[in-house]
């Protein structure tokens, strides 16, 4: 009886929010290369009290997906379309003429829109002029957390940030977001706002303030197997999932091979998730120090999020602000050196270093799933998703197992803003769904398919079945029943060939449809051009 009353109360709240209350404010917070288990409320040991409180007083979705990579996810999030529909995967120039971004759709509804942090929507290079934001602070230098050399304020390039000036990306992005919200409260209090806070952490290079790293020094000496097992146990206790812990693929390394770069990292770097007890003492110490920096970056991000939440409260907007938190892809197994290079004598995580998480810790960050960023196995595409909205969501601390994707964000927000889920004039229908029914009741959102295609990695989820293929694999399609095997351990392809054929045909039909949606598409580059662009493809 209590559960039924709870559902009715949720539905009543949503109906009231849509019909009577002012349009909700919107705050989307996006992390970069954050693994599924990297925050406390999804199993982590990292301190994330602000995100955990949002989850405790809102919803956690357990089966939300991204596109496995930075720019395709950000493009999908801001437009509502699969990246293949808008020339974004592979990137082939400008967005189709029919494309409208979320700020462009929200503006006629009275919203002002603010962007702070990473942009990386290749077909819309300017967040204000092309993306429709009223204010923007854009960092296009993804190689430095302490002194980026290319930032733009309202599309205007700014002087390079001075070294040793106390700058840190997560803090700078938050400062800008707060300035925009304060300006909004002072000048536009009668209008709803959309704030898009796009962090560049914990993406490589692993860099964080020294005092943050000190909070985690020594925490990871036990190794990636121990941390992974502990996270998995906490996930089971939380009821987040009901699958086994996937086996670590010991011979699967980074998605792109840069042996010269790895040599620059020194003899303690390893490009495979070897058993921890087989590493040398030096390797264990080096790997543990890297994870301490990764944790520090997440810890700092959470504290910066807390500052933004305090500002939302201070301006009296807390009750009617819808907050969404997600990650653009799974944790990264990549290993490379860019920017100003890596000084092996510098303290791990300092400005003089360029470190990457690598496949050992990435396997732990993506617990309990298989593989990493760029792959479309569950480890590469599964994101934590927290939704918090006091006025519109009655549930507190509940889980939602509805299957969803970042393409759902635009139709969801347009639905709540009173515009419904219809596309802009001349545009194809949105492939995503409004998640509003799931805010009231779990299981209320059902869909036919979820589609994936990135860098030769392909997948289709239909109901509980998932068809997946990686470009490195020679055995073709794999088939899994995710109802009890999200770890993708029991390949059913040989036992169910007809289902494989049907789902593969459906995947191809969707791919062909999305290419047609994009309109005229430039020919894909030839072999020589692809080889030349290999390293560029890893630079996100």
N, C-alpha and C positions, 0 to 999 in steps of 0.2 A: 504494500500500500504506500509506503514511504517513497519507494522508487517511482511509482506512478505519479505521485504528487510532485516529485522532483522534476519529472519530465514535463508535466503540465506547467509547472512554474517557469521552466526554461523557455517553453514555447510562448508563454505569455510575455515574458521579458523581451524575447526577440520581436514579437509582434508589436509590443509597445515601442521598442527602440526604432523600428522601421516606420511606424505610423505617427507617433506623437513626438518623440524626443528629437532634439537636433541631430543632424548627421554626425556620425561618430568621427572623431579625430583618428588618425591612423599613424602608427609608428611601426615601421618594418626595420628590424635589426638583422643584418646578415653577417655571419662569420665567414672566414675564408680558410678553406682546407681543414675545417673542424670535423673530427671523427664523430660517429654516432654516439660513442660512449664518453666523449671528452668533457661533458659537464655533469655536475653532481646528480641532477635529477634524472640522468640517463645512465648512471652507474659509476661516474668518475670519483676519484679521490681528490681531484682538484677543487679548491674552494670557489664555488660559484653561488654565493648566498642570494644574490639579487635575481638571477635566473631561477634558482630553486624556489624562491618565494612566488615568482610569477606562475610557475608550474603548480605550486601548492594551492594557489588561489585562482587557477584557470584550468586549462586543458593541456595534456600532452598527447600528441599524435604519435603512434608507434610505427606507422607504415607510410611515411611521407617520403617522396623521392625528389631528387634534383636531376641534373643532366650529366653528372660525372665530371664536369669541368667548369671553370670560372665563367668565361664570357658567354657560353651558351646558357648557363643558368641565369645569369644576370639579365640577359636578353629576354629569356622566357618570363622571368619575374616581372620585368618592367613593361612587357608588351602583351602577355597572356597567350603567346603562341609558342609552339615547339620551335626550336632554333632552325630546323630544316625548312620551316615555312617562311622564314624571314632572312634567308641568306646568311645565317649565323653559324651553321655547322655543316660543312666547312665554311669559314667566313669568305664571302665572295663579293664584298662591296657594300653598297648602301642597303638600308632596309627597303622593302617594297614601298611604293608610293602610298599604298593603302594603309600602312602601319600607323597606329596611334599609340603613344606611350600612356601609361597610367596617369601621369600628371596632365597630359593633354586631354584625357577623358574626364578627369576630375575637375578641371578648371571651369567648364560650363556649369558644374554643379556647385560652384562657390568655393572650392578648395584653393588654398595656397600650398605650394609644394616646395620642400627643401631637401637637398641632397648633401650628404657629408661623408667623404671618404673615397672609396674606390668606385669607378664608373665602369669602364671596360666593356661598353656596348659598342662594338666596332662599327656598326652601321649608323650610329648616332653619336658622332664624336664629341659633341658639345652638350653637356647636360642641360644648360639653359636654352640655347638657341635651337638645339635639335631634340632634346629630351623633354622640354616643357616645364622645367623647374623654374621657380621664381628666384631661388638662391641656390648656389652650389659651391662647395669646396671639393675639388677633384684632385686626387693624387695619382699622377700618371707614372710616377717612378716607383716601381714595385720591387726595387732592389735595396731600398734603404728604409729602415724604420726610424733612424735617428736624424738623418739629414737628407731628406728627399730633394732631388734637384729639379723636379718638374711638377709643380703644383699650380692649379688654376683656381682663381676666385671669380665666380660668375663668368666663367669661360676665359678670363684674362690671365695669361701666364704671370706667375709671381717670381720674385728673385729666389735663387736657390737658398735653401735653409742652411744656415751656418753650422759648421761642425762644433760640437761641444757647447751648444746653446741651450740644452735642456729640452729640446723638442723630442717628442715621441708620437708616432702616428696615432695611436689609439686615443691619446689625450687630446691631440690637435683636432681630430675628427669630432670628438665629444664637445670640445670648446665651441666649435662652429655650430654644431647642432643646437647647443644651449643658446648661443647668441641668436640663432634664427627663431627659436621658440620664445625667447624674451622679446624680440622685435614683434613677433606675432601677437603676443599678449598685449603689447603696448599699442600697436597700430591696427591690428586686424582681429580683435577679440571676438567680433561678431561672425567670423568665418571659421569653418573647420580647417584643420591643417593635415597635411601628409608629410611626415618626416621619414626619410630613408637614410638610415645610419649604416653605412657599408664598411665594416672593418677590413683591414688587410692582415689580420692575425687569425690563427697561428700559422699562416702561410710562410714559407721560407722567404728571406733568411730568418732563421731563428734568432731573434734579437729581443731583448727586454731590459728594462732598468735593473741595475745590479741588486737593488734592495728587493725587488720582486723575485729574482732568481734565488736569492738567499733563503726565501721562504720554503723552497723546495730542494735545497741542497741536501743530498744524501737520501732523499725520498725514494729514489729509483734504483738503488744498488741491488735490490732483489732481482731485477731483470724483467724483461717483457713478458715471459710466461707467467710469472707470479702476479704481475699487475693485471694481465689479461684475465686470468682465472678469477681474481678478486672482483673485477668489474662485472664479469659474467654472473657471479653469484649475487651481487647486488641487483643486477637487472632481473634475475629470477625472483628475488624477494620483492621487488617492486611490481612484479606482474607485467613488465614491459613486453615480454615475449615468452614463447613456449617452444623453443627449438634448441637443438644441441649447439654446443660451441664448435664452430667450424675448425677443421684441421689447418694448421699453418702450412702454406706451400713453401717449403724450405728452399726450393730452387727458383722461385719466382722473385726477381729483383725489380729494380726501377723500370718504369714503362719505356724510358729512353736511355740509351747507353752512352754515357760520356766518360770513358775510362780516364781521359786526361784530367777531367775535372775532379774525379774521385781521387786521383793521385795527389792533387793539391790539398786534399783534406787530411792527408797523412796516413800512417800505417794503422791507426786505430779505427778508421772508418771501415765498415763492412757493407757490402751491397746485397746481402742476402739475410733473411731472418734466421740465422743459425741458432741452434740451442745456446742459451745464455751460458751454460756451464762449459761450453766448448770455446768461448772467447778467452782471450788472454786477459790478465788483470788490467792492462792498459786499455784494451778495447772496452771492457766492462765499465771502467771509470769514464771513458769518453762518451760512450753511449748513454750512460746514466746522466751525465751532465747535459747532453742534448735534450733529453726528456724533461729535465728540470727547467730548461728555458721554454720549451713548449708549454709546460704547465704554467709558468710565470706569465706567458703571453695571454693565456686564457683567463687567469686570475685577474690580471690588469684589465682586460676587456670587461669582465664582469663588474669590476669596481667603477669603470667608466660608465657602464650601462646604469649603474646605481645613481650616478650624478644626473643622467638624463631623466631617469624616473623621478628623482627629487624635483627637477624643474617642472615636469608635467604636473606633479602634485601642487607645487607652489603657484602655478598659474590657474589652479582650480579646474584642471581638465582631466583629472585622473579617472573619475567615474565613467566618462564617456570617451575614453581613448582606447581603441583596439590596438593591442600590441602583439606583433608576430615576430618570433625569433626562429631563424633557420640557418643552415650552412649551405654553401654553394656546391660542395661536393664532399666526398669522403676524405679522410686523412691521406696524405701524399707519401708514396714510396720513392719519390724522385730524389736524386742526388746530383747536384751540380754546383758550380761556382760561377757567380756573375757579379755585377756591380764592381766594387773596388777590390774584389778578390777576397781571399781568406788568409789571415795571419794566424798560423798555428800557435804562436806565442801569446796571442791575445786571449783574454778570458772568454770562455764560451758565452755566447749571447751578447757580447759587447759589439760596438759599432765596427770594429776591425775584423769581425768574423763573418763568414757566410756559410752557415750550416743548414742542413736539411734533415728532416725527421728520419727518412729512410724506411725500408720495409719491415724492420723489426718492430719499431715503435708504432709504425702505421698499423700493423696488424693488431696491436693492442688498442690503439685509438678507435679502430673500426669494430671492436668487439660487439657482437659475437660473429660478425659477418666475414665474408671471404673477399679478398682482394682489396683494391685501393682506388684512389682517384684515377680517372681516365678509363678504368674498366667499368663495365655496366653490370658486373656481379654486385650483389647487395652491398658489399663494403664500399664500392665507389659511388653509389647513388642514393644511399639511405641517409636521411638527415633527421636530427632531432627537430621537432616542431612544437613550439610552445605558443599557445594563444591565450590572451588574457584581456578581459573586457568586463569590468565590474557591472556596468549598467546592462549589458546585453547578454551575459552568460551567467546563468544561475549556478551551474556546476562549479565545484571547488575541488581541485586535486584529482579530477577524473581522467581516465585514459580514453582515447578514441582509437579504435583499430581500423577505422575507415581508410581505404587506400586513397592517397592523394598525391599531388605533384605541384611543383611551383607554378605550373601553368594555371592552377586553380586560384592563385592569389588575385589576379585581376578580376575575373568574374565574381569572386566572393566580395571584393571591396566595392565593385560597381553595384552589386546587389544591395549591399548595406547602405550605399550612398543614395539609393533610390532610382538608379538608372536601369535596373534589371541586368540581364546578362547578354543582351544583344551586342553584336560587334559594331564598330564604327561603319559609317556608310561606305560601301564598296569593298569591305573587308570580308574574308571568309568567316564562318562561325568560329567562336572560340572553341578550341579543343578541350579546354578544361571545364570544370564544374564549380558551381557555388558550394562552398563548404558550410554555408549558414545552417542548413538542417542538422549538420553534425555538431554544431555548437549546442544544440538542445538535446540531442539524443545520439548515442553511438549507433553505428550501422545504418544511419539515415542516408548516406551518400554511397551509391553504387555506380559502377562504370563498366563499360565493355572492355576497354584496353588501356594500358599505359605503354607508351612507345619510347624506345631508346636507340640512339645511333650516334656514336662518337668515335672518331679515329679508328674505324674498322671494327669497333666493338658494338655489337647489336643485341637488342633484347626486346621482348614483348611480354607483358604480363596480361593475362586474360583470366579473370577470377583469381583463383589461388595458383594457377599454373603459370610458370615463367619459362620462356624459351630464351636462351642466351648463348652468345658465341663471342669469343675473343679473337682478335686478329692474330695473336701468337699461337693459338691452338690449331691443330691440324685435323681435329676430329669432327669439325662442323658444329652443328647445334647440340646444346645440352638442354635437358628438360627437367624441371624441378617442381614439386608440389610444395609451395611455400606455406601451406596451412600448418605443416609440422616440420618443414625443412628449409627455413630461411637461411640456414648456413650453407645451403647448396652442396650437400654431401652425397645425395643419392640420385644419380643421373638416371632418369626414366626414359631417355630417348630411345634406347633399343627396345624397350618393352612396349612403348606406345608410338610407333612410327607414324600412324595416321594422324595423331594429335600434332606431332612435330610437323608433318606436311601442311596441315591446315593452318597452324599458327605461323609457319614460315611464309605461307602464301598471304596471310593477313598482314604480316609485317611488311612484305613487299608492296602490297596494295597501299598501305598507309604511307610508306616512303614515297611512292610514285605520286600519291595525292598531295603530299606536302610539297614536293618539288613543283608541282603544277600551281599550288597556291602561291608560291614565291614568284611565279611569273618567269620572265626571261632570266636564265641563270647562266653565268659565264662558264665555259668549259673548265673542268678541273685541271689543275696544272699537270704537266707531263712528269715523267719519272725524275728527270734532272732537276726540275723546279721543286718537286716534293723533297728531294734529298737536300737541296739548298735551304729549304724552309723548315727542315726537321727541328733545328734548335729553336727557331722562332715559335714553332708550335708548342714548345714546352714553356714558353715565357708568359706565364699568366700569374 
